[in-house]
């Protein structure tokens, strides 16, 4: 109620909104994604309010109370009022449909976000500069998992990244032609949509992982001495980042790299700057989720099946309830990943699915 008239500041101050940004639950995530889908004209304000909350949270990390967050947002609005007083004599501002303080608040906020992003990522050795500049058709998204469970991130090419707690992934909202590039800080499991003509690259501070279409885990935690790449399916090439950058400049130069097949891993030692190959020892790391739950459905209505997947992965599945009202399935899932489970379910009910704007959209003509 009333969200239609919320400003950037109103969203940032709203407790339910901040919980979605900082500590989301499947229910809150489903609410906001549904609201955004129903109010697409507010998406820009939602995005700016979300980044505002994240920026203030990152500035204080774990020491941010609700009162402090409210205070910082208030300070930005106060600065916005100063901007209004400074520029009120300029006639162009009087032509704006929105109140001036909102325009100024957005201006100040964007400046703050830009400064934070510059300080965080614009170092000379930052992989962001190397990896994302040529990959984005429009904007680059920075997604941080501030929860205590895995976060499912859908990429524009139908690839899926399962982000571990405390980890961050940077990726283009829409991949440009050519290589598909993302930047990872922390740990994630990737299920990459196959495309032989468009390699998929995962950059960390020390390594570059290159695939065409496969599933694998990258573990690059700051507090550990090693970076690990573990392959579940397909074939993966792993390079020290400096070697890969050399290869980009001199394609004919021989560089050190490792090719991994299923159940193999590469370990990069940060101290020795060496890359070693071996067999996967901890097979649990080959799972998409840290706790892979068995799912058993016995002639269960498909809406209950989708509800189980939504709760397990923290995602939104959009479908026509009336069309699928008569659909039910029997199935047992063990170690399959999300895309395999979705494919099996859709095949059983003669449906299809695609990933659109951060959610799964099911299309079907119904069941007899």
Buried (B, 14 or more C-beta within 10 A) or exposed (E): EEBEEBBBBBBBBBEEBBBBBBEBBBEBBBBBBEBBBEBEEBEEBBBBBBBBBBBBBBBEEEEBEEEBBBEBBEEBBEBBEEBBEEBEEEEEBEEEEEEBBBBBBBBBBEEBBEEBBEEBBEEEEBBBEBBBEEBBEEEBBBBBBBBEBBBBBBBBBBBBBBBBBBBBBBBBEEBBEEBBBBBBBBBBBBBBBBBEEBBBBBBBBBBBBBBBBBBBBBBBBEEEEBBBBBBBBBBBBBBBBBBBBBBEEEEEEEEBBBEBEBEBBBBBEBEEEEBEEEEBEEEEBBBBBBEBEEBEBEEBBBBEBBBBBBEBBBBBBBBEEEBBEEBBBEBEBEEBBBBBBBBEBBEBBEBEBEBEBBBBBBEBEBBE
